[in-house]
Amino acid sequence: MNRAVVDTPTAPPTLSALLSWDIPPLPVLPITGIVMAALYCWGLHRVRKKSIYWSPWRSASFLLGCLFLVLVTGLQVERYGYSMFSVFMFQHLTLSMTIPPLLVLGSPGRMLLRATSHHGCGRWILVAALTGLRSRAGRIALHPGVTIPLFLFSYYGLYLSSIFDGLAVTVIGHVSMEVFFFASGLLFIIPILAVGPLPVRQTNLGRMFDLFVEMPLHVFFGVILMMTSTPMLSTFASPPPEWGVDPVDDQKLAGALAWSYGEPVALLVVLIFCIRWNRDEKDQSALADRQAEEDGYSELNAYNEFLKTIGTDTRRHR
């Protein structure tokens, strides 16, 4: 299945042309988005039927992520992405940096636990999900030693080597890269923003470190694209002449997107994480206060007694 079967749009890449409805030749991700949205809505129905409160913000976040997944890979923007670096970079950034946080903030794991029956077939679904999550493969996949190198590879490993041009010559290769961007973004953000059960829970400080390691990656890559005066990839070196697109200018636009689009999204994720960190600290402090009150401040009293014994020993030595 080569690129010849992908019909190149005849219209120049205007906003209306990019947003035109056009079913892609291999609609893996649009179908995935639709299926995920349908399953989440089924879960909402189940949760409401059980009279369990579910935050509308979670629902809106997850469904918005599904909508973006369908739009960025299901409209005509997908066909332009085969020949324009800037369009493909927009898809890359959206798939790896925008959609994953929206999906994770929707708490799909918690939705699964609350909406699925704990009896019959539902019980086996839960067992399979928890077994996979707690497996050795799950621990490895969500470890920073794996997620950060994957994120690095999605920029520097693909674009700065011959791998990209080798994959982009086929529809399967093109879609496989999009799936990889989406999966690597999910694996990176799940340990940072997920509130459900995880194989290994990093400290807040560790997760903040991971975020600050990731933030400069796309910025430096964007600078490389903007400073290069010749096309880096043969895939985007010869866009259709009727589009009137200069490949070098388009490459510089792709670099500007990597910088200007990626950085605000990363900062927003950091802000959400800091708000959660502050809330966790307050919850832990309140829990400690309640426990101290329930046991009659035994730790505090023991500490005061210890200080008294130190004072008594000091006066004796005098």
C-alpha positions as CSV (number, residue, x, y, z in Angstrom):
1,M,0.0,0.0,0.0
2,N,2.2,2.9,-1.2
3,R,1.7,6.6,-1.3
4,A,0.4,6.5,-4.9
5,V,-3.0,5.3,-3.5
6,V,-3.3,8.5,-1.5
7,D,-5.1,11.1,-3.6
8,T,-3.3,14.5,-3.1
9,P,-5.7,17.3,-2.6
10,T,-5.8,19.7,-5.6
11,A,-6.8,22.8,-3.5
12,P,-4.0,24.8,-1.8
13,P,-3.7,24.2,1.9
14,T,-6.2,26.8,3.2
15,L,-8.0,26.4,6.6
16,S,-11.2,25.4,4.9
17,A,-9.4,22.8,2.8
18,L,-7.6,21.3,5.8
19,L,-10.8,21.0,7.8
20,S,-12.8,19.4,4.9
21,W,-14.3,16.0,5.6
22,D,-12.3,13.3,3.9
23,I,-12.0,9.7,5.1
24,P,-8.3,8.7,5.1
25,P,-7.1,5.6,3.4
26,L,-6.3,3.8,6.7
27,P,-8.6,5.3,9.4
28,V,-7.1,3.5,12.4
29,L,-6.9,6.5,14.7
30,P,-10.3,8.1,13.8
31,I,-12.0,4.8,14.5
32,T,-10.0,4.5,17.7
33,G,-11.3,7.9,18.8
34,I,-14.9,7.0,18.0
35,V,-14.7,3.7,19.8
36,M,-13.1,5.3,22.9
37,A,-15.7,8.0,23.0
38,A,-18.5,5.4,22.7
39,L,-17.1,3.3,25.5
40,Y,-16.7,6.3,27.7
41,C,-20.3,7.3,27.1
42,W,-21.4,3.8,27.9
43,G,-19.4,4.1,31.2
44,L,-21.1,7.4,32.0
45,H,-24.5,5.8,31.5
46,R,-23.5,2.9,33.9
47,V,-22.1,5.3,36.5
48,R,-25.2,7.5,36.5
49,K,-27.4,4.4,36.7
50,K,-25.5,3.5,39.9
51,S,-26.1,7.0,41.2
52,I,-22.3,7.6,41.4
53,Y,-21.1,11.2,41.0
54,W,-18.8,11.8,38.1
55,S,-17.2,15.1,37.4
56,P,-18.4,16.7,34.1
57,W,-14.9,18.2,33.7
58,R,-13.5,14.7,33.4
59,S,-16.1,13.7,30.8
60,A,-15.5,16.9,28.8
61,S,-11.7,16.4,28.9
62,F,-11.8,12.8,27.7
63,L,-14.5,13.4,25.0
64,L,-12.6,16.5,23.8
65,G,-9.4,14.4,23.5
66,C,-11.4,11.8,21.4
67,L,-12.8,14.6,19.2
68,F,-9.3,16.0,18.5
69,L,-8.1,12.5,17.7
70,V,-10.8,12.0,15.1
71,L,-10.4,15.5,13.6
72,V,-6.6,15.6,13.4
73,T,-6.4,12.2,11.6
74,G,-9.8,12.0,10.0
75,L,-10.2,15.3,8.1
76,Q,-8.4,16.3,4.9
77,V,-5.6,17.6,7.1
78,E,-4.4,13.9,7.1
79,R,-3.9,13.9,3.3
80,Y,-2.0,17.2,3.4
81,G,0.2,15.7,6.0
82,Y,1.7,13.3,3.5
83,S,3.4,16.2,1.6
84,M,3.7,19.2,4.0
85,F,6.1,19.2,6.9
86,S,4.2,21.9,8.9
87,V,0.9,20.0,8.7
88,F,2.5,16.7,9.7
89,M,4.3,18.5,12.6
90,F,0.9,19.9,13.7
91,Q,-0.5,16.4,13.7
92,H,2.5,15.1,15.6
93,L,2.3,17.7,18.4
94,T,-1.4,17.3,18.7
95,L,-1.2,13.5,18.9
96,S,1.7,13.4,21.4
97,M,1.2,16.5,23.6
98,T,-2.4,17.7,23.4
99,I,-4.6,14.6,23.2
100,P,-2.9,12.4,25.8
101,P,-3.3,14.8,28.7
102,L,-7.0,15.4,27.8
103,L,-7.6,11.6,27.8
104,V,-5.7,11.0,31.1
105,L,-7.5,13.9,32.8
106,G,-10.7,12.1,32.0
107,S,-9.7,9.2,34.3
108,P,-10.6,6.4,32.0
109,G,-9.1,3.8,34.4
110,R,-11.3,5.0,37.3
111,M,-14.2,5.0,34.9
112,L,-13.5,1.4,34.1
113,L,-13.4,0.4,37.8
114,R,-16.7,2.1,38.6
115,A,-18.7,1.3,35.5
116,T,-17.7,-2.3,34.9
117,S,-19.7,-5.0,36.8
118,H,-17.6,-6.9,39.4
119,H,-19.5,-10.1,38.6
120,G,-19.7,-12.3,35.5
121,C,-17.9,-11.1,32.4
122,G,-17.2,-7.7,33.9
123,R,-15.1,-9.3,36.6
124,W,-12.8,-10.9,34.0
125,I,-12.4,-7.6,32.2
126,L,-11.3,-5.9,35.5
127,V,-8.9,-8.8,36.3
128,A,-7.4,-8.6,32.8
129,A,-7.0,-4.8,33.0
130,L,-5.4,-4.9,36.5
131,T,-3.2,-7.8,35.6
132,G,-1.9,-6.0,32.6
133,L,-1.3,-2.8,34.5
134,R,0.6,-4.5,37.3
135,S,2.6,-6.8,35.0
136,R,6.3,-6.4,34.5
137,A,5.7,-5.1,31.0
138,G,3.4,-2.4,32.4
139,R,6.0,-1.4,34.9
140,I,8.7,-1.2,32.2
141,A,6.5,0.7,29.7
142,L,5.6,3.4,32.3
143,H,9.1,3.8,33.7
144,P,10.8,7.2,32.9
145,G,13.8,5.2,31.6
146,V,11.5,4.1,28.8
147,T,9.0,7.0,28.3
148,I,11.6,9.8,28.0
149,P,13.8,8.0,25.5
150,L,10.7,7.2,23.4
151,F,9.7,10.9,23.5
152,L,13.3,11.8,22.4
153,F,13.2,9.3,19.6
154,S,9.9,10.6,18.3
155,Y,11.7,13.8,17.4
156,Y,15.5,13.3,17.0
157,G,15.5,9.6,16.2
158,L,12.9,9.8,13.4
159,Y,13.3,13.2,11.8
160,L,17.1,13.4,11.9
161,S,17.7,10.0,10.4
162,S,16.6,8.0,7.3
163,I,13.9,6.2,9.3
164,F,11.2,8.8,8.6
165,D,11.6,8.8,4.8
166,G,11.7,5.0,4.9
167,L,8.4,4.8,6.7
168,A,6.7,7.7,5.0
169,V,6.7,6.1,1.6
170,T,3.8,3.8,2.6
171,V,0.4,4.5,4.1
172,I,1.0,1.9,6.7
173,G,4.3,3.5,7.6
174,H,2.8,7.0,7.8
175,V,-0.1,5.8,10.0
176,S,2.3,3.7,12.2
177,M,4.3,6.9,13.0
178,E,1.1,8.6,14.0
179,V,0.2,5.7,16.2
180,F,3.7,5.8,17.7
181,F,3.4,9.5,18.5
182,F,0.0,9.0,20.2
183,A,1.3,5.9,22.2
184,S,4.5,7.6,23.3
185,G,2.6,10.7,24.4
186,L,0.2,8.5,26.5
187,L,3.0,6.5,28.1
188,F,4.8,9.7,29.1
189,I,1.8,11.5,30.6
190,I,0.1,8.6,32.4
191,P,2.6,8.4,35.3
192,I,2.5,12.2,35.7
193,L,-1.3,13.0,35.6
194,A,-3.1,9.7,36.1
195,V,-4.9,9.3,39.4
196,G,-5.9,5.7,39.2
197,P,-3.8,2.6,40.2
198,L,-0.4,2.4,38.6
199,P,2.4,-0.3,38.8
200,V,4.8,2.2,40.3
201,R,3.9,5.6,41.7
202,Q,6.7,8.2,41.4
203,T,7.0,11.0,43.9
204,N,5.8,14.4,43.0
205,L,9.3,15.7,42.8
206,G,10.3,12.9,40.4
207,R,7.4,13.6,38.1
208,M,8.2,17.3,38.1
209,F,11.7,16.4,37.1
210,D,10.4,14.3,34.2
211,L,8.3,17.2,33.0
212,F,11.3,19.6,33.0
213,V,13.4,17.0,31.2
214,E,10.8,16.8,28.4
215,M,10.0,20.5,28.0
216,P,13.1,21.5,26.1
217,L,13.1,18.6,23.7
218,H,10.7,19.9,21.1
219,V,12.0,23.5,21.6
220,F,15.5,22.5,20.6
221,F,14.2,20.4,17.7
222,G,12.1,23.4,16.5
223,V,15.3,25.6,16.6
224,I,17.1,23.0,14.4
225,L,14.3,23.1,11.8
226,M,14.1,26.9,11.7
227,M,17.9,27.2,11.3
228,T,18.2,24.6,8.5
229,S,18.3,26.2,5.0
230,T,17.7,23.0,2.9
231,P,14.9,20.4,3.2
232,M,15.8,17.8,5.8
233,L,13.4,15.2,4.6
234,S,12.9,14.0,1.0
235,T,9.3,13.3,1.9
236,F,8.5,17.0,2.1
237,A,11.0,18.3,-0.4
238,S,8.6,18.4,-3.4
239,P,5.1,19.4,-2.5
240,P,2.6,19.7,-5.4
241,P,3.5,22.8,-7.4
242,E,-0.1,23.9,-7.6
243,W,-0.1,24.5,-3.8
244,G,2.5,27.2,-4.1
245,V,4.4,25.9,-1.0
246,D,8.1,26.5,-0.6
247,P,9.5,23.4,1.2
248,V,12.2,25.4,3.2
249,D,9.6,27.9,4.4
250,D,7.3,25.1,5.2
251,Q,10.0,23.4,7.2
252,K,10.7,26.6,9.1
253,L,7.0,26.8,9.9
254,A,7.1,23.2,11.2
255,G,10.0,24.3,13.5
256,A,8.0,27.3,14.7
257,L,5.1,25.1,15.5
258,A,7.4,22.7,17.5
259,W,8.4,25.7,19.6
260,S,5.3,27.9,19.8
261,Y,2.6,25.1,19.9
262,G,4.5,22.6,22.1
263,E,5.7,25.0,24.8
264,P,2.3,26.4,26.0
265,V,0.8,22.9,26.1
266,A,3.8,21.7,28.2
267,L,3.5,24.7,30.6
268,L,-0.2,24.1,31.0
269,V,0.5,20.4,32.0
270,V,3.1,21.7,34.5
271,L,0.5,24.1,35.9
272,I,-2.1,21.3,36.3
273,F,0.5,19.1,37.9
274,C,1.5,21.8,40.4
275,I,-2.1,22.4,41.4
276,R,-2.5,18.7,42.1
277,W,0.7,18.6,44.0
278,N,-0.4,21.4,46.2
279,R,-3.8,19.7,46.8
280,D,-2.0,16.4,47.7
281,E,0.1,18.2,50.2
282,K,-2.9,19.8,51.8
283,D,-4.8,16.5,51.9
284,Q,-1.8,14.7,53.5
285,S,-1.4,17.4,56.1
286,A,-5.2,17.3,56.9
287,L,-5.0,13.5,57.2
288,A,-2.0,13.7,59.5
289,D,-3.8,16.2,61.7
290,R,-6.9,14.0,62.0
291,Q,-4.8,11.0,62.8
292,A,-2.9,12.9,65.5
293,E,-6.2,14.1,67.0
294,E,-7.7,10.6,67.0
295,D,-4.7,9.1,68.9
296,G,-4.4,12.0,71.3
297,Y,-1.4,13.6,69.8
298,S,0.8,10.7,71.0
299,E,3.7,11.5,68.8
300,L,3.7,15.1,69.9
301,N,3.4,14.1,73.6
302,A,6.3,11.6,73.2
303,Y,8.4,14.3,71.6
304,N,7.7,16.7,74.5
305,E,8.6,14.0,77.0
306,F,11.8,13.5,75.1
307,L,12.6,17.2,75.4
308,K,11.9,17.1,79.1
309,T,14.3,14.2,79.6
310,I,17.0,16.1,77.8
311,G,16.4,19.1,80.0
312,T,16.5,17.0,83.2
313,D,19.8,15.3,82.1
314,T,21.4,18.7,81.3
315,R,20.5,20.1,84.8
316,R,22.0,17.0,86.5
317,H,25.3,17.4,84.7
318,R,25.5,20.9,85.9
